[in-house]
Amino acid sequence: MNKCEYPGCKKAAQETFALVPLCKWHCDAIKEETQLYYGNLSPKYKIHRPMYCKIARLIPWSQVSRKEVTL
């Protein structure tokens, strides 16, 4: 893996989230955000998943990358 794909991050990627290379900090933060989001039934991505929204366009199966929704 090369560098973390989170916007503005220059750390080395150590893990992936939905096939997106991320540093450990961003991967852990997005995993935690995901757990919090799915514990809440609200579909408001921008409010509940701001970190995920920043990489959603890079995830092949994301509705954002398929242009089914816009953020």
N, C-alpha and C positions, 0 to 999 in steps of 0.2 A: 504494500500500500504506500501511497505517496503522502500527500498532505490532507489534513482535515478539510472537507468540502463545506463546512459551515461558513457563511459569509463573514469575512474579516478575520478568520482564525488562521494562524500560520503554523500551528502545531502539527506534528506528525500524526497521521491516522493510525489508530491502533485497533479499532473495531469498526463494524458496520451497523447501520440501522437501515433496514429496508434496502439493502445493497449500496447504500451511500457511505463512503469512507468518512469516518469521524474520529476525532481525538476521544480519549476516554471520558473527559469531562462533558463534552457535548453529547456523546452517546448516552451516558448515564442520565444527563439532564432531560434528554428527549424521552428516554424510557420512563423516567419518573413522571414527566408531563403526560405521557400516554396512559399510565396507570391512573393518574388523577382524572384525565378526560373520560376514560371508559367507566369510571366509577360514577360519573355524572352523565345523565342522559341528554344533556343539551348539545345540539350539533353546531354550536358557534365556534368554529375552528379558530378564527382570529383572536377571540377572547381566551379560549381555553387551551389552545395549542399554538402559541406564537412561535415557538422554536421549530416545531414540525413544519409550520407554514413556510419557513425560510428554506427548507430543503425539499418540500413537496414536489417542486417542478423537476427534481432529479430522480424521483422514484417512479420507475416505469409504470406501475399499476395505479399510481395516484390519479384521482380525478382531476387534479390540477394539471399534471403533465399531459393528460389526455384531453385537456381543454373542455372538460365537462362542467367544471366550476371555475370561477376566478376568485382570487383573494384580494 
